[in-house]
Every structure is written in structure tokens, then in C-alpha cells.
Amino acid sequence: MPTYPTASLISTLVLAAIVLVSCSGNVPASLGVSDAKLAPCPASPNCVSSDAQDHEHRITPLYTIGPPEDAWMAARNWVANLPRTRIVTERADYLHAECRSALFGFVDDLELNLRPSERIIAVRSAARLGYSDFGVNRRRVEALRAALIRQGVGK
């Protein structure tokens, strides 16, 4: 029979595992492209989108230089190499990835939509849970923008 400290430790670990699993949240039904736009952001400030009209959620799309498909592949590869990130859906003009936070494993949904006729990659990054993301989603998109600029495929 386990001693009290061992039983307490096991109980704590089981509870922590349950809490961490619950941090992922459900996959939002609104993900994807509808009417040539990514889903709107919720009222909470934990989302940014290049399709948003309001200042709080609006972020500039990723402008491409040269063939838009080159920027698309560079963006896809950057996302694929992000720590704790898994590409869930990948099509010729759409990508959805789940990005987990390091500490608690909270999941953010990152979406990219290639719009070659506009020479942009539309982007949306949103936390599944909580109210504030402390700017994590905006910083993620700006890091992607900087990577594309460094590679000479974005501006």
C-alpha cells in the first residue's frame, strides 16, 4: 500500500494531467475559409486576424514578394518547425495548425489562407480558451512576417 506522501503525489499528478488535458479546449467549428474570409475573431482580445476590421483584432496580412507560392511554402515550413505545433489541415491555399503553450499546454489555432490574386497570405491566430493571450497570437504572426521578410519572400 502506498504511503501517504506517495498517494498524495500520485493524486496530484493525476489531477495535473486532467487539468492539462482540459486546457486544449475543443476545436472551434468556425475554422476555415467561408465567403473568401477566415472566421471572425470573438469579442475577447485573444485573437488577431487580417480579415478583422476592428483595431483590437486587426493585423496586417502577410504580403508576398515574387511568386506567392514561394512565400506560401516558406510560411508552411516556418509553421511546421514551430515548437509544440502540429499542422492539422493542409491544402494548396489553406493551413490550420495547433500551437501549444510551453507551460500549461493551452492551444491556439493558427490559420493561413493563400490569396495569390491579392498577393497576400491572410492570417488568423486565436486562443481557444481564456480571455487574454498577453499578445502571444500577435507576436506569433509578426514573427512569421519577419521570417518571410528575412527569406526575401515577404514584405
KEKE-41139 format. One record per atom (N, C-alpha, C, CB): x, z, y; residue number from 0. Coordinates in Angstrom, 3 decimals, decimal comma, padded with zeros to 6 digits, always signed. Glycine has a CB too. Layout:
N
<<X Z Y> NUM>
...
//
This chain:
155
<<+000,846 +000,000 -001,187> 0>
<<+000,000 +000,000 +000,000> 0>
<<+000,886 +000,000 +001,242> 0>
<<-000,960 +001,226 +000,003> 0>
<<+000,586 -000,869 +002,227> 1>
<<+001,419 -000,927 +003,427> 1>
<<+001,340 +000,365 +004,230> 1>
<<+001,005 -002,103 +004,300> 1>
<<+002,433 +000,695 +004,871> 2>
<<+002,430 +001,868 +005,738> 2>
<<+001,652 +001,539 +007,002> 2>
<<+003,880 +002,321 +006,079> 2>
<<+001,324 +002,567 +007,769> 3>
<<+000,536 +002,368 +008,984> 3>
<<+001,203 +001,403 +009,955> 3>
<<+000,297 +003,694 +009,669> 3>
<<+002,511 +001,556 +010,249> 4>
<<+003,128 +000,602 +011,184> 4>
<<+003,099 -000,833 +010,656> 4>
<<+004,569 +001,010 +011,468> 4>
<<+003,284 -001,018 +009,350> 5>
<<+003,255 -002,362 +008,774> 5>
<<+001,855 -002,951 +008,866> 5>
<<+003,725 -002,335 +007,310> 5>
<<+000,843 -002,169 +008,520> 6>
<<-000,543 -002,637 +008,595> 6>
<<-000,915 -002,970 +010,036> 6>
<<-001,508 -001,575 +008,025> 6>
<<-000,448 -002,144 +010,960> 7>
<<-000,729 -002,387 +012,373> 7>
<<-000,066 -003,686 +012,836> 7>
<<-000,244 -001,202 +013,233> 7>
<<+001,163 -003,904 +012,394> 8>
<<+001,874 -005,127 +012,761> 8>
<<+001,176 -006,354 +012,189> 8>
<<+003,327 -005,071 +012,273> 8>
<<+000,753 -006,285 +010,947> 9>
<<+000,043 -007,402 +010,316> 9>
<<-001,251 -007,688 +011,060> 9>
<<-000,249 -007,098 +008,833> 9>
<<-001,993 -006,642 +011,387> 10>
<<-003,250 -006,819 +012,128> 10>
<<-003,000 -007,465 +013,486> 10>
<<-003,959 -005,467 +012,314> 10>
<<-001,954 -007,022 +014,164> 11>
<<-001,617 -007,578 +015,471> 11>
<<-001,247 -009,054 +015,356> 11>
<<-000,464 -006,791 +016,107> 11>
<<-000,459 -009,399 +014,342> 12>
<<-000,063 -010,792 +014,150> 12>
<<-001,256 -011,682 +013,824> 12>
<<+000,972 -010,893 +013,043> 12>
<<-002,171 -011,193 +012,987> 13>
<<-003,375 -011,965 +012,651> 13>
<<-004,218 -012,174 +013,903> 13>
<<-004,208 -011,247 +011,550> 13>
<<-004,404 -011,118 +014,682> 14>
<<-005,180 -011,220 +015,919> 14>
<<-004,515 -012,198 +016,895> 14>
<<-005,335 -009,828 +016,576> 14>
<<-003,194 -012,121 +017,021> 15>
<<-002,480 -013,035 +017,917> 15>
<<-002,649 -014,480 +017,461> 15>
<<-000,986 -012,673 +017,981> 15>
<<-002,597 -014,712 +016,161> 16>
<<-002,778 -016,073 +015,636> 16>
<<-004,169 -016,596 +015,957> 16>
<<-002,543 -016,105 +014,116> 16>
<<-005,179 -015,742 +015,816> 17>
<<-006,558 -016,146 +016,124> 17>
<<-006,684 -016,487 +017,604> 17>
<<-007,559 -015,024 +015,743> 17>
<<-006,099 -015,662 +018,457> 18>
<<-006,160 -015,907 +019,899> 18>
<<-005,468 -017,224 +020,243> 18>
<<-005,512 -014,741 +020,677> 18>
<<-004,292 -017,465 +019,655> 19>
<<-003,562 -018,698 +019,956> 19>
<<-004,310 -019,929 +019,492> 19>
<<-002,192 -018,666 +019,317> 19>
<<-004,944 -019,860 +018,337> 20>
<<-005,726 -020,996 +017,848> 20>
<<-006,901 -021,253 +018,780> 20>
<<-006,223 -020,744 +016,405> 20>
<<-007,505 -020,195 +019,289> 21>
<<-008,664 -020,367 +020,171> 21>
<<-008,269 -020,910 +021,538> 21>
<<-009,393 -019,044 +020,338> 21>
<<-006,983 -020,873 +021,883> 22>
<<-006,523 -021,378 +023,180> 22>
<<-006,575 -022,896 +023,272> 22>
<<-005,113 -020,907 +023,445> 22>
<<-006,720 -023,571 +022,152> 23>
<<-006,684 -025,027 +022,192> 23>
<<-007,955 -025,616 +022,779> 23>
<<-006,460 -025,577 +020,808> 23>
<<-009,078 -024,935 +022,626> 24>
<<-010,336 -025,467 +023,134> 24>
<<-010,772 -026,688 +022,353> 24>
<<-010,210 -025,809 +024,604> 24>
<<-011,965 -027,143 +022,605> 25>
<<-012,489 -028,334 +021,937> 25>
<<-012,085 -029,588 +022,699> 25>
<<-014,023 -028,256 +021,809> 25>
<<-011,935 -030,677 +021,964> 26>
<<-011,627 -031,955 +022,609> 26>
<<-012,835 -032,359 +023,453> 26>
<<-011,276 -033,068 +021,547> 26>
<<-012,646 -032,584 +024,748> 27>
<<-013,776 -032,971 +025,591> 27>
<<-014,384 -034,296 +025,138> 27>
<<-013,336 -033,072 +027,050> 27>
<<-015,692 -034,365 +025,136> 28>
<<-016,394 -035,586 +024,724> 28>
<<-016,231 -036,700 +025,752> 28>
<<-017,880 -035,297 +024,507> 28>
<<-015,882 -036,345 +026,977> 29>
<<-015,827 -037,331 +028,059> 29>
<<-014,502 -038,080 +028,150> 29>
<<-016,092 -036,652 +029,362> 29>
<<-013,570 -037,830 +027,252> 30>
<<-012,283 -038,522 +027,332> 30>
<<-012,452 -040,018 +027,117> 30>
<<-011,306 -037,952 +026,303> 30>
<<-011,535 -040,786 +027,681> 31>
<<-011,569 -042,233 +027,509> 31>
<<-011,929 -042,929 +028,805> 31>
<<-012,557 -042,615 +026,421> 31>
<<-012,098 -044,232 +028,697> 32>
<<-012,422 -045,067 +029,853> 32>
<<-013,880 -045,477 +029,761> 32>
<<-011,496 -046,320 +029,926> 32>
<<-014,614 -045,250 +030,850> 33>
<<-016,014 -045,646 +030,929> 33>
<<-016,230 -046,314 +032,279> 33>
<<-016,972 -044,418 +030,739> 33>
<<-016,844 -047,483 +032,274> 34>
<<-017,045 -048,248 +033,511> 34>
<<-015,722 -048,454 +034,250> 34>
<<-018,055 -047,531 +034,428> 34>
<<-014,671 -048,745 +033,495> 35>
<<-013,332 -049,037 +034,029> 35>
<<-012,699 -047,857 +034,755> 35>
<<-013,404 -050,211 +034,968> 35>
<<-013,149 -046,637 +034,445> 36>
<<-012,586 -045,444 +035,074> 36>
<<-012,395 -044,350 +034,035> 36>
<<-013,493 -044,945 +036,221> 36>
<<-011,421 -043,479 +034,309> 37>
<<-011,247 -042,287 +033,494> 37>
<<-012,318 -041,277 +033,885> 37>
<<-009,818 -041,686 +033,665> 37>
<<-012,564 -040,319 +033,015> 38>
<<-013,612 -039,318 +033,255> 38>
<<-013,353 -038,557 +034,554> 38>
<<-013,695 -038,330 +032,072> 38>
<<-014,417 -038,156 +035,234> 39>
<<-014,244 -037,347 +036,444> 39>
<<-013,654 -035,983 +036,103> 39>
<<-015,588 -037,175 +037,177> 39>
<<-012,977 -035,391 +037,060> 40>
<<-012,471 -034,031 +036,891> 40>
<<-013,621 -033,044 +037,053> 40>
<<-011,336 -033,728 +037,909> 40>
<<-013,521 -031,879 +036,397> 41>
<<-014,517 -030,832 +036,632> 41>
<<-014,314 -030,231 +038,028> 41>
<<-014,422 -029,725 +035,539> 41>
<<-015,165 -029,320 +038,419> 42>
<<-015,057 -028,694 +039,737> 42>
<<-013,818 -027,806 +039,853> 42>
<<-016,305 -027,873 +040,027> 42>
<<-013,326 -027,291 +038,738> 43>
<<-012,158 -026,405 +038,756> 43>
<<-010,899 -027,187 +039,144> 43>
<<-011,966 -025,732 +037,374> 43>
<<-009,897 -026,486 +039,709> 44>
<<-008,697 -027,177 +040,196> 44>
<<-007,650 -027,484 +039,122> 44>
<<-008,062 -026,356 +041,259> 44>
<<-008,008 -027,409 +037,850> 45>
<<-007,031 -027,596 +036,770> 45>
<<-007,013 -029,024 +036,224> 45>
<<-007,324 -026,632 +035,640> 45>
<<-007,243 -029,993 +037,095> 46>
<<-007,302 -031,398 +036,690> 46>
<<-006,863 -032,271 +037,857> 46>
<<-008,735 -031,788 +036,220> 46>
<<-006,128 -033,341 +037,527> 47>
<<-005,812 -034,371 +038,520> 47>
<<-006,150 -035,723 +037,920> 47>
<<-004,308 -034,310 +038,956> 47>
<<-006,572 -036,646 +038,774> 48>
<<-006,921 -037,983 +038,306> 48>
<<-006,710 -038,991 +039,427> 48>
<<-008,381 -038,027 +037,804> 48>
<<-006,177 -040,141 +039,059> 49>
<<-006,025 -041,205 +040,054> 49>
<<-007,363 -041,866 +040,365> 49>
<<-005,025 -042,254 +039,563> 49>
<<-008,383 -041,592 +039,561> 50>
<<-009,723 -042,115 +039,841> 50>
<<-010,571 -041,142 +040,658> 50>
<<-010,433 -042,438 +038,540> 50>
<<-010,068 -039,928 +040,898> 51>
<<-010,809 -038,933 +041,682> 51>
<<-010,818 -039,347 +043,151> 51>
<<-010,185 -037,514 +041,516> 51>
<<-011,887 -039,006 +043,841> 52>
<<-011,999 -039,321 +045,264> 52>
<<-011,707 -038,110 +046,146> 52>
<<-013,387 -039,855 +045,570> 52>
<<-011,904 -036,907 +045,620> 53>
<<-011,705 -035,705 +046,436> 53>
<<-010,222 -035,329 +046,474> 53>
<<-012,546 -034,526 +045,883> 53>
<<-009,811 -034,738 +047,577> 54>
<<-008,407 -034,410 +047,830> 54>
<<-007,828 -033,461 +046,780> 54>
<<-008,262 -033,795 +049,207> 54>
<<-008,612 -032,494 +046,351> 55>
<<-008,113 -031,474 +045,415> 55>
<<-007,680 -032,074 +044,077> 55>
<<-009,188 -030,417 +045,175> 55>
<<-008,412 -033,057 +043,593> 56>
<<-008,137 -033,632 +042,274> 56>
<<-007,388 -034,966 +042,325> 56>
<<-009,426 -033,821 +041,535> 56>
<<-007,357 -035,605 +043,469> 57>
<<-006,777 -036,947 +043,599> 57>
<<-005,259 -036,918 +043,431> 57>
<<-007,139 -037,553 +044,961> 57>
<<-004,761 -037,866 +042,666> 58>
<<-003,322 -038,104 +042,553> 58>
<<-003,130 -039,621 +042,581> 58>
<<-002,712 -037,454 +041,228> 58>
<<-002,061 -040,064 +043,190> 59>
<<-001,790 -041,499 +043,301> 59>
<<-001,551 -042,088 +041,913> 59>
<<-000,568 -041,760 +044,222> 59>
<<-002,107 -043,269 +041,634> 60>
<<-001,837 -043,898 +040,334> 60>
<<-000,356 -044,246 +040,213> 60>
<<-002,704 -045,170 +040,150> 60>
<<+000,055 -044,585 +039,015> 61>
<<+001,437 -044,974 +038,760> 61>
<<+001,552 -046,479 +039,012> 61>
<<+001,879 -044,600 +037,294> 61>
<<+002,196 -046,853 +040,112> 62>
<<+002,365 -048,265 +040,453> 62>
<<+003,516 -048,843 +039,645> 62>
<<+002,619 -048,445 +041,973> 62>
<<+003,343 -050,082 +039,188> 63>
<<+004,351 -050,709 +038,342> 63>
<<+005,158 -051,742 +039,115> 63>
<<+003,694 -051,359 +037,132> 63>
<<+006,392 -051,949 +038,667> 64>
<<+007,269 -052,999 +039,183> 64>
<<+007,575 -053,909 +038,001> 64>
<<+008,598 -052,408 +039,839> 64>
<<+007,527 -055,203 +038,218> 65>
<<+007,769 -056,126 +037,110> 65>
<<+006,545 -056,190 +036,213> 65>
<<+009,009 -055,700 +036,298> 65>
<<+006,720 -056,644 +034,987> 66>
<<+005,576 -056,731 +034,074> 66>
<<+004,969 -055,341 +033,844> 66>
<<+006,007 -057,362 +032,722> 66>
<<+003,669 -055,161 +034,098> 67>
<<+003,045 -053,852 +033,900> 67>
<<+003,243 -053,309 +032,485> 67>
<<+001,565 -053,940 +034,204> 67>
<<+003,361 -054,200 +031,518> 68>
<<+003,533 -053,776 +030,130> 68>
<<+004,861 -053,042 +029,933> 68>
<<+003,458 -054,986 +029,193> 68>
<<+005,885 -053,387 +030,730> 69>
<<+007,171 -052,682 +030,644> 69>
<<+007,013 -051,233 +031,098> 69>
<<+008,244 -053,398 +031,501> 69>
<<+006,294 -051,039 +032,200> 70>
<<+006,033 -049,681 +032,679> 70>
<<+005,177 -048,921 +031,673> 70>
<<+005,341 -049,713 +034,057> 70>
<<+004,220 -049,622 +031,063> 71>
<<+003,344 -049,000 +030,064> 71>
<<+004,168 -048,465 +028,889> 71>
<<+002,287 -050,015 +029,561> 71>
<<+005,090 -049,274 +028,386> 72>
<<+005,915 -048,836 +027,256> 72>
<<+006,825 -047,677 +027,656> 72>
<<+006,758 -050,005 +026,723> 72>
<<+007,361 -047,731 +028,866> 73>
<<+008,205 -046,635 +029,348> 73>
<<+007,390 -045,348 +029,472> 73>
<<+008,841 -046,999 +030,708> 73>
<<+006,162 -045,457 +029,985> 74>
<<+005,289 -044,285 +030,108> 74>
<<+004,941 -043,734 +028,736> 74>
<<+004,005 -044,638 +030,877> 74>
<<+004,605 -044,614 +027,806> 75>
<<+004,263 -044,196 +026,444> 75>
<<+005,436 -043,449 +025,800> 75>
<<+003,872 -045,422 +025,584> 75>
<<+006,639 -043,985 +025,957> 76>
<<+007,815 -043,350 +025,368> 76>
<<+008,117 -042,007 +026,020> 76>
<<+009,023 -044,266 +025,489> 76>
<<+007,916 -041,903 +027,330> 77>
<<+008,124 -040,638 +028,028> 77>
<<+007,164 -039,586 +027,486> 77>
<<+007,936 -040,813 +029,553> 77>
<<+005,895 -039,959 +027,349> 78>
<<+004,892 -039,018 +026,824> 78>
<<+005,249 -038,615 +025,396> 78>
<<+003,470 -039,646 +026,866> 78>
<<+005,636 -039,573 +024,574> 79>
<<+005,965 -039,288 +023,172> 79>
<<+007,125 -038,311 +023,044> 79>
<<+006,302 -040,578 +022,440> 79>
<<+007,988 -038,259 +024,042> 80>
<<+009,147 -037,370 +023,989> 80>
<<+008,948 -036,046 +024,715> 80>
<<+010,331 -038,065 +024,563> 80>
<<+007,759 -035,809 +025,258> 81>
<<+007,484 -034,516 +025,887> 81>
<<+007,444 -033,430 +024,816> 81>
<<+006,146 -034,556 +026,680> 81>
<<+008,043 -032,279 +025,077> 82>
<<+007,952 -031,179 +024,107> 82>
<<+006,496 -030,753 +023,900> 82>
<<+008,796 -029,972 +024,578> 82>
<<+006,171 -030,369 +022,688> 83>
<<+004,847 -029,826 +022,322> 83>
<<+003,720 -030,796 +022,667> 83>
<<+004,607 -028,485 +023,032> 83>
<<+003,988 -032,084 +022,566> 84>
<<+002,996 -033,106 +022,903> 84>
<<+002,759 -034,008 +021,709> 84>
<<+003,449 -033,937 +024,120> 84>
<<+001,488 -034,324 +021,504> 85>
<<+001,096 -035,188 +020,388> 85>
<<+000,201 -036,295 +020,929> 85>
<<+000,364 -034,374 +019,266> 85>
<<+000,563 -037,548 +020,641> 86>
<<-000,293 -038,670 +021,023> 86>
<<-001,438 -038,731 +020,023> 86>
<<+000,508 -040,029 +021,063> 86>
<<-002,659 -038,639 +020,538> 87>
<<-003,858 -038,598 +019,703> 87>
<<-004,453 -039,991 +019,545> 87>
<<-004,899 -037,643 +020,300> 87>
<<-004,541 -040,722 +020,643> 88>
<<-005,129 -042,066 +020,651> 88>
<<-004,191 -042,993 +021,400> 88>
<<-006,552 -042,068 +021,302> 88>
<<-003,952 -044,156 +020,813> 89>
<<-003,094 -045,132 +021,477> 89>
<<-003,647 -046,530 +021,235> 89>
<<-001,628 -045,023 +020,972> 89>
<<-003,963 -047,196 +022,345> 90>
<<-004,408 -048,592 +022,294> 90>
<<-003,550 -049,396 +023,273> 90>
<<-005,944 -048,721 +022,642> 90>
<<-003,798 -050,677 +023,349> 91>
<<-002,996 -051,545 +024,221> 91>
<<-003,084 -051,137 +025,687> 91>
<<-003,441 -052,989 +024,069> 91>
<<-004,214 -050,539 +026,104> 92>
<<-004,392 -050,181 +027,514> 92>
<<-004,800 -048,724 +027,732> 92>
<<-005,425 -051,077 +028,131> 92>
<<-004,753 -047,896 +026,692> 93>
<<-005,198 -046,504 +026,821> 93>
<<-004,357 -045,609 +025,922> 93>
<<-006,701 -046,367 +026,467> 93>
<<-004,015 -044,438 +026,454> 94>
<<-003,296 -043,437 +025,678> 94>
<<-003,876 -042,071 +025,992> 94>
<<-001,773 -043,476 +025,979> 94>
<<-004,107 -041,274 +024,956> 95>
<<-004,529 -039,884 +025,115> 95>
<<-003,551 -039,017 +024,346> 95>
<<-005,999 -039,662 +024,616> 95>
<<-002,991 -038,026 +025,034> 96>
<<-002,064 -037,090 +024,402> 96>
<<-002,505 -035,664 +024,676> 96>
<<-000,624 -037,314 +024,907> 96>
<<-002,219 -034,787 +023,731> 97>
<<-002,450 -033,354 +023,895> 97>
<<-001,111 -032,693 +024,180> 97>
<<-003,131 -032,731 +022,629> 97>
<<-001,042 -031,980 +025,298> 98>
<<+000,182 -031,291 +025,716> 98>
<<-000,073 -029,789 +025,630> 98>
<<+000,617 -031,712 +027,174> 98>
<<+000,707 -029,088 +024,813> 99>
<<+000,533 -027,642 +024,639> 99>
<<+001,522 -026,873 +025,510> 99>
<<+000,712 -027,248 +023,159> 99>
<<+001,029 -025,778 +026,096> 100>
<<+001,919 -024,923 +026,883> 100>
<<+002,838 -024,144 +025,942> 100>
<<+001,101 -023,949 +027,783> 100>
<<+004,002 -023,783 +026,444> 101>
<<+005,001 -023,111 +025,611> 101>
<<+004,574 -021,696 +025,233> 101>
<<+006,338 -023,067 +026,332> 101>
<<+004,006 -020,961 +026,152> 102>
<<+003,753 -019,545 +025,912> 102>
<<+002,530 -019,284 +025,045> 102>
<<+003,591 -018,837 +027,216> 102>
<<+001,388 -019,780 +025,425> 103>
<<+000,157 -019,467 +024,699> 103>
<<-000,425 -020,648 +023,936> 103>
<<-000,866 -018,950 +025,652> 103>
<<+000,148 -021,814 +024,080> 104>
<<-000,353 -022,977 +023,355> 104>
<<-001,623 -023,569 +023,935> 104>
<<-000,594 -022,613 +021,943> 104>
<<-001,894 -023,303 +025,226> 105>
<<-003,054 -023,917 +025,869> 105>
<<-002,886 -025,433 +025,839> 105>
<<-003,225 -023,403 +027,335> 105>
<<-003,981 -026,161 +025,640> 106>
<<-003,913 -027,615 +025,530> 106>
<<-004,408 -028,279 +026,813> 106>
<<-004,739 -028,100 +024,328> 106>
<<-003,610 -029,224 +027,296> 107>
<<-004,007 -030,110 +028,388> 107>
<<-004,166 -031,502 +027,799> 107>
<<-002,956 -030,098 +029,566> 107>
<<-005,121 -032,249 +028,316> 108>
<<-005,328 -033,632 +027,893> 108>
<<-004,722 -034,551 +028,942> 108>
<<-006,845 -033,944 +027,684> 108>
<<-003,785 -035,385 +028,510> 109>
<<-003,152 -036,370 +029,383> 109>
<<-003,655 -037,744 +028,971> 109>
<<-001,586 -036,290 +029,306> 109>
<<-004,220 -038,482 +029,928> 110>
<<-004,733 -039,824 +029,652> 110>
<<-004,076 -040,831 +030,582> 110>
<<-006,270 -039,870 +029,808> 110>
<<-003,710 -041,972 +030,009> 111>
<<-003,160 -043,088 +030,772> 111>
<<-004,002 -044,319 +030,489> 111>
<<-001,660 -043,341 +030,416> 111>
<<-004,251 -045,113 +031,526> 112>
<<-005,035 -046,339 +031,387> 112>
<<-004,329 -047,466 +032,137> 112>
<<-006,491 -046,141 +031,923> 112>
<<-003,790 -048,428 +031,388> 113>
<<-003,097 -049,567 +031,980> 113>
<<-004,116 -050,519 +032,592> 113>
<<-002,231 -050,298 +030,925> 113>
<<-003,908 -050,843 +033,866> 114>
<<-004,758 -051,796 +034,575> 114>
<<-003,853 -052,891 +035,147> 114>
<<-005,596 -051,087 +035,715> 114>
<<-003,468 -053,846 +034,294> 115>
<<-002,466 -054,839 +034,700> 115>
<<-002,872 -055,684 +035,901> 115>
<<-002,171 -055,744 +033,553> 115>
<<-004,149 -055,984 +036,047> 116>
<<-004,566 -056,808 +037,191> 116>
<<-004,359 -056,070 +038,512> 116>
<<-006,043 -057,216 +037,046> 116>
<<-004,381 -054,730 +038,478> 117>
<<-004,134 -053,917 +039,669> 117>
<<-002,666 -053,494 +039,759> 117>
<<-005,038 -052,679 +039,662> 117>
<<-001,905 -053,768 +038,706> 118>
<<-000,503 -053,376 +038,602> 118>
<<-000,325 -051,866 +038,687> 118>
<<+000,308 -054,050 +039,689> 118>
<<-001,237 -051,137 +038,034> 119>
<<-001,158 -049,677 +038,018> 119>
<<-001,395 -049,144 +036,607> 119>
<<-002,180 -049,068 +038,999> 119>
<<-000,972 -047,909 +036,438> 120>
<<-001,382 -047,104 +035,293> 120>
<<-002,197 -045,967 +035,888> 120>
<<-000,136 -046,576 +034,432> 120>
<<-003,497 -045,970 +035,602> 121>
<<-004,353 -044,871 +036,048> 121>
<<-004,029 -043,668 +035,173> 121>
<<-005,889 -045,249 +035,968> 121>
<<-004,150 -042,482 +035,738> 122>
<<-003,750 -041,280 +035,015> 122>
<<-004,739 -040,150 +035,261> 122>
<<-002,341 -040,848 +035,428> 122>
<<-004,929 -039,340 +034,233> 123>
<<-005,745 -038,128 +034,333> 123>
<<-005,071 -037,080 +033,472> 123>
<<-007,242 -038,376 +033,882> 123>
<<-004,893 -035,883 +034,014> 124>
<<-004,312 -034,780 +033,257> 124>
<<-005,132 -033,541 +033,569> 124>
<<-002,793 -034,567 +033,606> 124>
<<-005,670 -032,907 +032,518> 125>
<<-006,612 -031,808 +032,726> 125>
<<-006,445 -030,721 +031,676> 125>
<<-008,042 -032,328 +032,708> 125>
<<-006,554 -029,478 +032,126> 126>
<<-006,559 -028,342 +031,212> 126>
<<-007,921 -028,258 +030,534> 126>
<<-006,229 -027,018 +031,961> 126>
<<-007,925 -027,879 +029,274> 127>
<<-009,196 -027,719 +028,559> 127>
<<-009,864 -026,392 +028,874> 127>
<<-008,974 -027,836 +027,063> 127>
<<-009,066 -025,379 +029,117> 128>
<<-009,600 -024,034 +029,321> 128>
<<-009,144 -023,476 +030,656> 128>
<<-009,170 -023,103 +028,184> 128>
<<-009,851 -022,460 +031,106> 129>
<<-009,441 -021,744 +032,297> 129>
<<-009,897 -022,404 +033,581> 129>
<<-007,967 -021,605 +032,312> 129>
<<-009,462 -021,815 +034,669> 130>
<<-009,849 -022,301 +035,987> 130>
<<-008,666 -022,960 +036,694> 130>
<<-010,404 -021,153 +036,836> 130>
<<-007,567 -022,228 +036,804> 131>
<<-006,388 -022,778 +037,477> 131>
<<-005,312 -023,109 +036,450> 131>
<<-005,842 -021,785 +038,531> 131>
<<-004,557 -024,149 +036,719> 132>
<<-003,429 -024,504 +035,847> 132>
<<-002,104 -024,279 +036,566> 132>
<<-003,540 -025,973 +035,385> 132>
<<-002,151 -023,676 +037,768> 133>
<<-000,964 -023,386 +038,571> 133>
<<-000,147 -024,650 +038,855> 133>
<<-000,093 -022,352 +037,861> 133>
<<-000,833 -025,784 +038,937> 134>
<<-000,190 -027,041 +039,296> 134>
<<+000,518 -027,767 +038,162> 134>
<<+000,775 -026,789 +040,358> 134>
<<+000,351 -027,292 +036,934> 135>
<<+001,047 -027,886 +035,784> 135>
<<+000,684 -029,356 +035,603> 135>
<<+000,716 -027,111 +034,506> 135>
<<-000,589 -029,696 +035,679> 136>
<<-001,007 -031,082 +035,443> 136>
<<-000,477 -032,024 +036,522> 136>
<<-002,532 -031,169 +035,384> 136>
<<-000,509 -031,591 +037,764> 137>
<<+000,024 -032,423 +038,853> 137>
<<+001,536 -032,622 +038,677> 137>
<<-000,279 -031,774 +040,239> 137>
<<+002,252 -031,552 +038,330> 138>
<<+003,703 -031,672 +038,129> 138>
<<+004,028 -032,595 +036,955> 138>
<<+004,324 -030,288 +037,891> 138>
<<+003,207 -032,559 +035,900> 139>
<<+003,435 -033,437 +034,742> 139>
<<+003,334 -034,907 +035,166> 139>
<<+002,411 -033,130 +033,609> 139>
<<+002,304 -035,237 +035,930> 140>
<<+002,117 -036,624 +036,367> 140>
<<+003,242 -037,044 +037,310> 140>
<<+000,746 -036,795 +037,060> 140>
<<+003,648 -036,157 +038,202> 141>
<<+004,734 -036,501 +039,131> 141>
<<+006,061 -036,660 +038,390> 141>
<<+004,868 -035,423 +040,224> 141>
<<+006,266 -035,898 +037,319> 142>
<<+007,478 -036,064 +036,505> 142>
<<+007,465 -037,423 +035,806> 142>
<<+007,598 -034,923 +035,459> 142>
<<+006,307 -037,850 +035,339> 143>
<<+006,177 -039,173 +034,727> 143>
<<+006,462 -040,258 +035,766> 143>
<<+004,759 -039,360 +034,120> 143>
<<+005,913 -040,098 +036,957> 144>
<<+006,148 -041,071 +038,039> 144>
<<+007,657 -041,177 +038,319> 144>
<<+005,373 -040,653 +039,343> 144>
<<+008,321 -040,030 +038,436> 145>
<<+009,760 -040,016 +038,716> 145>
<<+010,544 -040,701 +037,594> 145>
<<+010,256 -038,570 +038,902> 145>
<<+010,128 -040,494 +036,350> 146>
<<+010,808 -041,133 +035,214> 146>
<<+010,661 -042,652 +035,277> 146>
<<+010,243 -040,602 +033,878> 146>
<<+009,471 -043,130 +035,628> 147>
<<+009,253 -044,580 +035,729> 147>
<<+010,081 -045,182 +036,867> 147>
<<+007,754 -044,885 +035,946> 147>
<<+010,179 -044,455 +037,972> 148>
<<+010,988 -044,925 +039,103> 148>
<<+012,464 -044,986 +038,698> 148>
<<+010,800 -043,996 +040,340> 148>
<<+012,947 -043,940 +038,025> 149>
<<+014,351 -043,924 +037,573> 149>
<<+014,659 -045,093 +036,638> 149>
<<+014,665 -042,601 +036,862> 149>
<<+013,675 -045,480 +035,836> 150>
<<+013,876 -046,579 +034,884> 150>
<<+013,673 -047,952 +035,523> 150>
<<+012,928 -046,422 +033,707> 150>
<<+013,274 -047,969 +036,801> 151>
<<+013,117 -049,232 +037,510> 151>
<<+011,837 -049,979 +037,189> 151>
<<+014,265 -050,104 +037,212> 151>
<<+010,853 -049,288 +036,597> 152>
<<+009,589 -049,950 +036,257> 152>
<<+008,409 -049,393 +037,059> 152>
<<+009,309 -049,802 +034,766> 152>
<<+008,680 -048,408 +037,914> 153>
<<+007,625 -047,814 +038,735> 153>
<<+008,088 -047,660 +040,166> 153>
<<+007,197 -046,458 +038,173> 153>
<<+007,101 -047,466 +041,053> 154>
<<+007,439 -047,234 +042,468> 154>
<<+006,541 -046,166 +043,044> 154>
<<+007,314 -048,534 +043,292> 154>
//
